[in-house]
Amino acid sequence: MTAQVPVRRHPSPTATDQRATLMTDPGFGQAFTDHMASARYSPEEGWHGLEIVPREPILLDPAASVFHYAQEVFEGLKAYALDDGTAGLFRPDANARRMVRSAERLAMPPVPEALFLDAVRALAAVERDWIPTGEGSLYLRPFAVATEAFLGVRPAQAYRFGVIACTVGSYFRGGKPGISLWATTQYTRAAPGGTGEAKCGGNYATSLLAQREAVAKGCDQALFLDAVQRRFVEELSGMNVMFVHADGRLRTPPLTGTILPGITRDSLLTLAREEGLDVAEEPYALGDWLADARSGALAEAFACGTAAVITPILEVHTEADRVLVGGGKPGPVAARLRERLSGIQRGRAPDPHGWCERLDG
Ligand SMILES: *Cc1c(COP(=O)(O)O)cnc(C)c1O
């Protein structure tokens, strides 16, 4: 179970009324809480010194390897207010495991799963008052960075682990029913043998130019294709994608090393199988997607991830084309899966897999 994590309280935490104002319209990734979890790694002591401390800047030497060679991994998970007045974390053990795998890919010493879990549980408990009721949640952002001051190229010997938190509302502002995608053929996100299946900042850095291009084209998000043939749909910069065919089949690209193994993706595949849907982890060529959307053979498409949960994809733009998906309207399968998933996350539906971990008691 959870170890006792030392807590050093913030001397002047956000006042109750100020917090209430911040939580009214928190946006995404702005309304930060007062504390953070912190631990260190050294070759002699391994990972050690986990504590909850006031949220404050991290002092690093300008030669710290993270600034130069980008040894960094992170996670994202949410704490939800449950309908019975308690609060819960959604599948934190899956995030702990994934961060181990990401760290291994970046030649970093993995944060032990138990330490990761102690950190997120302790921080969420200390920041209990920042977990909103209603549609919002408390987003937890664990991360690890190389801190050794050394410019030689090899894995660093010193690291910091931290968890920060922010109250979040909806990821896509303005309550739009769905998003439009720009299918970039110029840029790729991940190549075979690369870091596509690791959750690391470097993957995001390489996606930003495509994302900027998407916005310039009037779209919400960039869609990445496979780096070899530039044909098959992979994912967005921070979300997986799923398709619902008119015959009811649910399809998502397979995890072949270039796609981030989303926990939302995994949860939805499980729920869909339980609902009796025919589920396939199969490549889908962009050309087929566009043709199927036009002919009606494809009924729905949606993006999924912790931040945005399930978001219908209503339009796809390419250099040559612009196609509506599902007639440009959100579909029933995405809505039903979203309802089922949030029912479990909010503790108002049966949870046969034990995905929702209660925070208090
Ligand atoms: C985090 C992330 C996802 C979604 O993963 P979840 O565990 O569902 O939040 C998908 N794609 C990328 C590239 C990501 O970084």
The ligand as a Gaussian input file, in Angstrom:
#p B3LYP/6-31G(d) Opt

LIG

0 1
 C       -0.413000      10.447000     -24.009000
 C       -0.583000      10.176000     -25.447000
 C       -1.703000       9.505000     -25.941000
 C       -2.886000       9.106000     -25.103000
 O       -2.553000       8.244000     -24.062000
 P       -3.544000       8.086000     -22.818000
 O       -2.834000       7.134000     -21.930000
 O       -4.806000       7.577000     -23.335000
 O       -3.688000       9.449000     -22.231000
 C       -1.745000       9.227000     -27.304000
 N       -0.763000       9.613000     -28.126000
 C        0.329000      10.269000     -27.678000
 C        1.385000      10.650000     -28.642000
 C        0.448000      10.576000     -26.322000
 O        1.524000      11.232000     -25.890000

